[in-house]
């Protein structure tokens, strides 16, 4: 092409390509900030420093395994002690369990009902004589001993009379105050301790007399 003013020939297409190339180079060198430009082009940013609290830096340590075993052992010991204490009245009536329950109560301060095993009272001597001053009455004397390994409360004494045919003609239970002639000095009869009872009863023409403890 020729310039109409100065009559100098020139290539307009080449100049246009050069200008486009320069504009593209300039836009490539200019940093893009924001939504304009290439979507895959990112601007490098300095890494932010995050402050970590002191408690977060410290390493959390759980309890040692031996502490868990110790806690489990103590809990088991408490349960083994609570069960006999809660049911001590029933266990105290068992001759095998009573020594163990007594040992626990001696430590914790609980109380147990007196040992009661009527069959452990054994008659060592007995007499059924006519009363020396009352006609138609009998004077009954009985000696017995506590053969149990534990102290027991004084038993009830049951006296049964039967005729020649074995028919029961009289039966009565006597409390300790009645066959001892007053309240006993101690509420318990110790292991191996002996005692004597004296009774005055009306004779119902009995032939046999039986003494039992309740």
Phi and psi in degrees as GROMACS dihedral restraints (atoms count N, CA, C in turn):
[ dihedral_restraints ]
;  ai    aj    ak    al  type     phi  dphi    fc
    3     4     5     6     1  -119.3    20    10
    4     5     6     7     1   133.1    20    10
    6     7     8     9     1   -69.9    20    10
    7     8     9    10     1   126.3    20    10
    9    10    11    12     1   -70.4    20    10
   10    11    12    13     1   -13.3    20    10
   12    13    14    15     1   -93.5    20    10
   13    14    15    16     1   -50.6    20    10
   15    16    17    18     1  -104.9    20    10
   16    17    18    19     1    -0.6    20    10
   18    19    20    21     1    57.7    20    10
   19    20    21    22     1    32.6    20    10
   21    22    23    24     1  -104.2    20    10
   22    23    24    25     1   129.9    20    10
   24    25    26    27     1   -72.3    20    10
   25    26    27    28     1   148.1    20    10
   27    28    29    30     1  -154.4    20    10
   28    29    30    31     1   163.3    20    10
   30    31    32    33     1  -108.1    20    10
   31    32    33    34     1    99.0    20    10
   33    34    35    36     1   -66.3    20    10
   34    35    36    37     1   -35.2    20    10
   36    37    38    39     1   -66.2    20    10
   37    38    39    40     1   -37.6    20    10
   39    40    41    42     1   -67.8    20    10
   40    41    42    43     1   -39.0    20    10
   42    43    44    45     1   -65.4    20    10
   43    44    45    46     1   -37.5    20    10
   45    46    47    48     1   -65.4    20    10
   46    47    48    49     1   -38.8    20    10
   48    49    50    51     1   -66.1    20    10
   49    50    51    52     1   -39.2    20    10
   51    52    53    54     1   -65.3    20    10
   52    53    54    55     1   -38.8    20    10
   54    55    56    57     1   -67.3    20    10
   55    56    57    58     1   -39.6    20    10
   57    58    59    60     1   -65.2    20    10
   58    59    60    61     1   -39.3    20    10
   60    61    62    63     1   -65.4    20    10
   61    62    63    64     1   -42.2    20    10
   63    64    65    66     1   -64.4    20    10
   64    65    66    67     1   -40.2    20    10
   66    67    68    69     1   -65.1    20    10
   67    68    69    70     1   -39.0    20    10
   69    70    71    72     1   -66.8    20    10
   70    71    72    73     1   -39.9    20    10
   72    73    74    75     1   -65.4    20    10
   73    74    75    76     1   -38.6    20    10
   75    76    77    78     1   -66.0    20    10
   76    77    78    79     1   -40.6    20    10
   78    79    80    81     1   -69.0    20    10
   79    80    81    82     1   -30.5    20    10
   81    82    83    84     1   -70.5    20    10
   82    83    84    85     1   -35.2    20    10
   84    85    86    87     1   -77.7    20    10
   85    86    87    88     1   -19.8    20    10
   87    88    89    90     1   -83.7    20    10
   88    89    90    91     1   124.7    20    10
   90    91    92    93     1   -61.2    20    10
   91    92    93    94     1   140.2    20    10
   93    94    95    96     1  -101.7    20    10
   94    95    96    97     1   122.9    20    10
   96    97    98    99     1  -125.3    20    10
   97    98    99   100     1   115.0    20    10
   99   100   101   102     1   117.2    20    10
  100   101   102   103     1  -164.4    20    10
  102   103   104   105     1   -77.2    20    10
  103   104   105   106     1   -14.5    20    10
  105   106   107   108     1   -72.9    20    10
  106   107   108   109     1   161.9    20    10
  108   109   110   111     1    87.6    20    10
  109   110   111   112     1  -166.2    20    10
  111   112   113   114     1   -65.1    20    10
  112   113   114   115     1   130.2    20    10
  114   115   116   117     1   -66.6    20    10
  115   116   117   118     1   -23.4    20    10
  117   118   119   120     1   -94.7    20    10
  118   119   120   121     1     2.9    20    10
  120   121   122   123     1   -95.5    20    10
  121   122   123   124     1   126.5    20    10
  123   124   125   126     1  -121.0    20    10
  124   125   126   127     1   151.7    20    10
  126   127   128   129     1   -95.3    20    10
  127   128   129   130     1   130.0    20    10
  129   130   131   132     1   -66.4    20    10
  130   131   132   133     1   129.6    20    10
  132   133   134   135     1  -120.6    20    10
  133   134   135   136     1   145.3    20    10
  135   136   137   138     1   -67.4    20    10
  136   137   138   139     1   142.1    20    10
  138   139   140   141     1   -69.0    20    10
  139   140   141   142     1   132.3    20    10
  141   142   143   144     1   -79.6    20    10
  142   143   144   145     1   141.2    20    10
  144   145   146   147     1   -92.3    20    10
  145   146   147   148     1   121.4    20    10
  147   148   149   150     1  -102.8    20    10
  148   149   150   151     1   125.3    20    10
  150   151   152   153     1   -80.0    20    10
  151   152   153   154     1   126.6    20    10
  153   154   155   156     1   -97.6    20    10
  154   155   156   157     1   124.8    20    10
  156   157   158   159     1   -59.2    20    10
  157   158   159   160     1   153.8    20    10
  159   160   161   162     1   -62.2    20    10
  160   161   162   163     1   -39.2    20    10
  162   163   164   165     1   -67.0    20    10
  163   164   165   166     1   -27.1    20    10
  165   166   167   168     1   -76.6    20    10
  166   167   168   169     1   -23.4    20    10
  168   169   170   171     1   -76.9    20    10
  169   170   171   172     1   -28.8    20    10
  171   172   173   174     1   -69.5    20    10
  172   173   174   175     1   140.7    20    10
  174   175   176   177     1   -82.6    20    10
  175   176   177   178     1   125.1    20    10
  177   178   179   180     1   -81.8    20    10
  178   179   180   181     1   124.4    20    10
  180   181   182   183     1  -112.4    20    10
  181   182   183   184     1   130.6    20    10
  183   184   185   186     1   -79.3    20    10
  184   185   186   187     1   168.5    20    10
  186   187   188   189     1   -62.9    20    10
  187   188   189   190     1   149.1    20    10
  189   190   191   192     1   -65.2    20    10
  190   191   192   193     1   148.7    20    10
  192   193   194   195     1   -57.7    20    10
  193   194   195   196     1   -35.2    20    10
  195   196   197   198     1   -65.9    20    10
  196   197   198   199     1   -26.3    20    10
  198   199   200   201     1   -69.3    20    10
  199   200   201   202     1   -36.2    20    10
  201   202   203   204     1   -65.0    20    10
  202   203   204   205     1   -41.2    20    10
  204   205   206   207     1   -65.1    20    10
  205   206   207   208     1   -39.4    20    10
  207   208   209   210     1   -64.6    20    10
  208   209   210   211     1   -43.1    20    10
  210   211   212   213     1   -63.4    20    10
  211   212   213   214     1   -40.0    20    10
  213   214   215   216     1   -66.0    20    10
  214   215   216   217     1   -39.5    20    10
  216   217   218   219     1   -65.3    20    10
  217   218   219   220     1   -43.0    20    10
  219   220   221   222     1   -63.8    20    10
  220   221   222   223     1   -41.0    20    10
  222   223   224   225     1   -63.0    20    10
  223   224   225   226     1   -41.6    20    10
  225   226   227   228     1   -64.3    20    10
  226   227   228   229     1   -40.0    20    10
  228   229   230   231     1   -63.6    20    10
  229   230   231   232     1   -39.4    20    10
  231   232   233   234     1   -65.0    20    10
  232   233   234   235     1   -42.9    20    10
  234   235   236   237     1   -64.2    20    10
  235   236   237   238     1   -40.7    20    10
  237   238   239   240     1   -65.7    20    10
  238   239   240   241     1   -26.1    20    10
  240   241   242   243     1   -84.7    20    10
  241   242   243   244     1   -33.7    20    10
  243   244   245   246     1   -70.2    20    10
  244   245   246   247     1   -40.6    20    10
  246   247   248   249     1   -60.0    20    10
  247   248   249   250     1   -50.1    20    10
  249   250   251   252     1   -64.1    20    10
  250   251   252   253     1   -33.4    20    10
  252   253   254   255     1   -68.0    20    10
  253   254   255   256     1   -42.0    20    10
  255   256   257   258     1   -67.3    20    10
  256   257   258   259     1   -33.7    20    10
  258   259   260   261     1  -113.9    20    10
  259   260   261   262     1    34.2    20    10
  261   262   263   264     1   -67.8    20    10
  262   263   264   265     1   -31.0    20    10
  264   265   266   267     1   -64.1    20    10
  265   266   267   268     1   -42.8    20    10
  267   268   269   270     1   -71.4    20    10
  268   269   270   271     1   -41.8    20    10
  270   271   272   273     1   -69.1    20    10
  271   272   273   274     1   -29.8    20    10
  273   274   275   276     1   -67.7    20    10
  274   275   276   277     1   -18.8    20    10
  276   277   278   279     1   -85.5    20    10
  277   278   279   280     1    -4.8    20    10
  279   280   281   282     1   -97.2    20    10
  280   281   282   283     1   122.3    20    10
  282   283   284   285     1   -62.5    20    10
  283   284   285   286     1   -24.7    20    10
  285   286   287   288     1   -79.4    20    10
  286   287   288   289     1   -35.1    20    10
  288   289   290   291     1   -88.1    20    10
  289   290   291   292     1   -25.1    20    10
  291   292   293   294     1   -56.7    20    10
  292   293   294   295     1   -45.0    20    10
  294   295   296   297     1   -59.1    20    10
  295   296   297   298     1   -37.3    20    10
  297   298   299   300     1   -68.0    20    10
  298   299   300   301     1   -43.7    20    10
  300   301   302   303     1   -66.2    20    10
  301   302   303   304     1   -37.5    20    10
  303   304   305   306     1   -63.0    20    10
  304   305   306   307     1   -39.2    20    10
  306   307   308   309     1   -64.0    20    10
  307   308   309   310     1   -40.2    20    10
  309   310   311   312     1   -67.1    20    10
  310   311   312   313     1   -43.3    20    10
  312   313   314   315     1   -66.7    20    10
  313   314   315   316     1   -29.9    20    10
  315   316   317   318     1   -65.8    20    10
  316   317   318   319     1   -26.6    20    10
  318   319   320   321     1   -84.8    20    10
  319   320   321   322     1   -47.9    20    10
  321   322   323   324     1   -90.0    20    10
  322   323   324   325     1   -13.6    20    10
  324   325   326   327     1    88.8    20    10
  325   326   327   328     1    20.4    20    10
  327   328   329   330     1   -86.1    20    10
  328   329   330   331     1   167.9    20    10
  330   331   332   333     1  -115.5    20    10
  331   332   333   334     1   154.8    20    10
  333   334   335   336     1  -122.6    20    10
  334   335   336   337     1   147.9    20    10
  336   337   338   339     1   -67.6    20    10
  337   338   339   340     1   151.9    20    10
  339   340   341   342     1   -58.2    20    10
  340   341   342   343     1   144.4    20    10
  342   343   344   345     1   -62.8    20    10
  343   344   345   346     1   136.8    20    10
  345   346   347   348     1  -135.1    20    10
  346   347   348   349     1   105.5    20    10
  348   349   350   351     1  -137.0    20    10
  349   350   351   352     1    86.4    20    10
  351   352   353   354     1   -56.0    20    10
  352   353   354   355     1   -33.7    20    10
  354   355   356   357     1   -69.4    20    10
  355   356   357   358     1   -13.4    20    10
  357   358   359   360     1   -80.1    20    10
  358   359   360   361     1   -11.4    20    10
  360   361   362   363     1   -83.6    20    10
  361   362   363   364     1   121.5    20    10
  363   364   365   366     1  -117.1    20    10
  364   365   366   367     1   134.0    20    10
  366   367   368   369     1   -75.6    20    10
  367   368   369   370     1   126.0    20    10
  369   370   371   372     1  -101.0    20    10
  370   371   372   373     1   -23.0    20    10
  372   373   374   375     1  -163.1    20    10
  373   374   375   376     1   149.0    20    10
  375   376   377   378     1  -155.2    20    10
  376   377   378   379     1   145.4    20    10
  378   379   380   381     1  -139.5    20    10
  379   380   381   382     1   140.0    20    10
  381   382   383   384     1  -127.0    20    10
  382   383   384   385     1    89.4    20    10
  384   385   386   387     1  -108.6    20    10
  385   386   387   388     1   151.8    20    10
  387   388   389   390     1   -59.4    20    10
  388   389   390   391     1   144.7    20    10
  390   391   392   393     1   -67.4    20    10
  391   392   393   394     1   133.5    20    10
  393   394   395   396     1   -69.6    20    10
  394   395   396   397     1   -20.7    20    10
  396   397   398   399     1  -127.7    20    10
  397   398   399   400     1    -8.3    20    10
  399   400   401   402     1  -120.1    20    10
  400   401   402   403     1   119.8    20    10
  402   403   404   405     1   -72.6    20    10
  403   404   405   406     1   140.3    20    10
  405   406   407   408     1    75.2    20    10
  406   407   408   409     1    17.1    20    10
  408   409   410   411     1  -123.3    20    10
  409   410   411   412     1   162.6    20    10
  411   412   413   414     1  -121.0    20    10
  412   413   414   415     1   145.8    20    10
  414   415   416   417     1  -109.5    20    10
  415   416   417   418     1   111.8    20    10
  417   418   419   420     1  -106.0    20    10
  418   419   420   421     1   126.7    20    10
  420   421   422   423     1  -122.3    20    10
  421   422   423   424     1   135.5    20    10
  423   424   425   426     1  -135.7    20    10
  424   425   426   427     1   135.1    20    10
  426   427   428   429     1  -115.1    20    10
  427   428   429   430     1   134.7    20    10
  429   430   431   432     1  -143.5    20    10
  430   431   432   433     1   165.1    20    10
  432   433   434   435     1  -139.1    20    10
  433   434   435   436     1   146.7    20    10
  435   436   437   438     1   -86.3    20    10
  436   437   438   439     1   107.7    20    10
  438   439   440   441     1   -92.9    20    10
  439   440   441   442     1     1.7    20    10
  441   442   443   444     1   -73.2    20    10
  442   443   444   445     1   164.0    20    10
  444   445   446   447     1   -83.1    20    10
  445   446   447   448     1    -1.1    20    10
  447   448   449   450     1  -128.0    20    10
  448   449   450   451     1   155.8    20    10
  450   451   452   453     1   -68.1    20    10
  451   452   453   454     1   142.7    20    10
  453   454   455   456     1  -128.9    20    10
  454   455   456   457     1   153.5    20    10
  456   457   458   459     1   -69.1    20    10
  457   458   459   460     1   152.5    20    10
  459   460   461   462     1   -59.5    20    10
  460   461   462   463     1   135.5    20    10
  462   463   464   465     1   -84.1    20    10
  463   464   465   466     1   166.7    20    10
  465   466   467   468     1   -81.9    20    10
  466   467   468   469     1   140.5    20    10
  468   469   470   471     1  -105.5    20    10
  469   470   471   472     1   119.7    20    10
  471   472   473   474     1  -105.6    20    10
  472   473   474   475     1   123.9    20    10
  474   475   476   477     1  -112.5    20    10
  475   476   477   478     1   123.9    20    10
  477   478   479   480     1  -121.3    20    10
  478   479   480   481     1   132.2    20    10
  480   481   482   483     1  -115.3    20    10
  481   482   483   484     1   138.6    20    10
  483   484   485   486     1  -132.8    20    10
  484   485   486   487     1   151.9    20    10
  486   487   488   489     1   -86.4    20    10
  487   488   489   490     1  -170.2    20    10
  489   490   491   492     1   -65.4    20    10
  490   491   492   493     1   -24.0    20    10
  492   493   494   495     1   -91.1    20    10
  493   494   495   496     1     2.1    20    10
  495   496   497   498     1    84.6    20    10
  496   497   498   499     1     5.7    20    10
  498   499   500   501     1   -80.2    20    10
  499   500   501   502     1   132.9    20    10
  501   502   503   504     1   -68.8    20    10
  502   503   504   505     1   122.8    20    10
  504   505   506   507     1  -111.9    20    10
  505   506   507   508     1    -3.3    20    10
  507   508   509   510     1  -172.9    20    10
  508   509   510   511     1   140.3    20    10
  510   511   512   513     1  -152.8    20    10
  511   512   513   514     1   138.5    20    10
  513   514   515   516     1  -157.7    20    10
  514   515   516   517     1   147.9    20    10
  516   517   518   519     1  -108.5    20    10
  517   518   519   520     1   135.7    20    10
  519   520   521   522     1  -113.8    20    10
  520   521   522   523     1   134.8    20    10
  522   523   524   525     1   -79.7    20    10
  523   524   525   526     1   162.1    20    10
  525   526   527   528     1   -55.6    20    10
  526   527   528   529     1   -38.8    20    10
  528   529   530   531     1   -62.8    20    10
  529   530   531   532     1   -26.2    20    10
  531   532   533   534     1   -83.0    20    10
  532   533   534   535     1   -45.8    20    10
  534   535   536   537     1   -86.5    20    10
  535   536   537   538     1   -10.0    20    10
  537   538   539   540     1   -98.6    20    10
  538   539   540   541     1   -11.1    20    10
  540   541   542   543     1    78.7    20    10
  541   542   543   544     1    18.7    20    10
  543   544   545   546     1   157.5    20    10
  544   545   546   547     1   174.4    20    10
  546   547   548   549     1   -66.5    20    10
  547   548   549   550     1   139.7    20    10
  549   550   551   552     1   -67.1    20    10
  550   551   552   553     1   152.3    20    10
  552   553   554   555     1   -66.9    20    10
  553   554   555   556     1   -32.5    20    10
  555   556   557   558     1  -124.4    20    10
  556   557   558   559     1   140.9    20    10
  558   559   560   561     1   -71.7    20    10
  559   560   561   562     1   -12.7    20    10
  561   562   563   564     1  -121.6    20    10
  562   563   564   565     1   148.8    20    10
  564   565   566   567     1  -103.5    20    10
  565   566   567   568     1   116.2    20    10
  567   568   569   570     1   -71.3    20    10
  568   569   570   571     1   160.3    20    10
  570   571   572   573     1   -56.9    20    10
  571   572   573   574     1   129.6    20    10
  573   574   575   576     1    80.1    20    10
  574   575   576   577     1    -3.0    20    10
  576   577   578   579     1   -77.7    20    10
  577   578   579   580     1   141.4    20    10
  579   580   581   582     1  -108.2    20    10
  580   581   582   583     1   159.1    20    10
  582   583   584   585     1  -150.1    20    10
  583   584   585   586     1   162.2    20    10
  585   586   587   588     1  -126.0    20    10
  586   587   588   589     1   143.7    20    10
  588   589   590   591     1  -126.4    20    10
  589   590   591   592     1   143.0    20    10
  591   592   593   594     1  -128.6    20    10
  592   593   594   595     1   128.2    20    10
  594   595   596   597     1  -128.5    20    10
  595   596   597   598     1   142.9    20    10
  597   598   599   600     1  -115.1    20    10
  598   599   600   601     1   115.1    20    10
  600   601   602   603     1  -131.1    20    10
  601   602   603   604     1   155.1    20    10
  603   604   605   606     1   -76.0    20    10
  604   605   606   607     1   133.7    20    10
  606   607   608   609     1   -84.0    20    10
  607   608   609   610     1   114.4    20    10
  609   610   611   612     1   -90.0    20    10
  610   611   612   613     1    35.7    20    10
  612   613   614   615     1    59.3    20    10
  613   614   615   616     1    42.9    20    10
  615   616   617   618     1   -84.3    20    10
  616   617   618   619     1   153.1    20    10
  618   619   620   621     1  -104.1    20    10
  619   620   621   622     1   -38.4    20    10
  621   622   623   624     1  -122.3    20    10
  622   623   624   625     1   148.8    20    10
  624   625   626   627     1  -129.7    20    10
  625   626   627   628     1   136.5    20    10
  627   628   629   630     1  -126.3    20    10
  628   629   630   631     1   133.1    20    10
  630   631   632   633     1  -113.4    20    10
  631   632   633   634     1   129.0    20    10
  633   634   635   636     1  -133.8    20    10
  634   635   636   637     1   158.7    20    10
  636   637   638   639     1  -114.8    20    10
  637   638   639   640     1   138.9    20    10
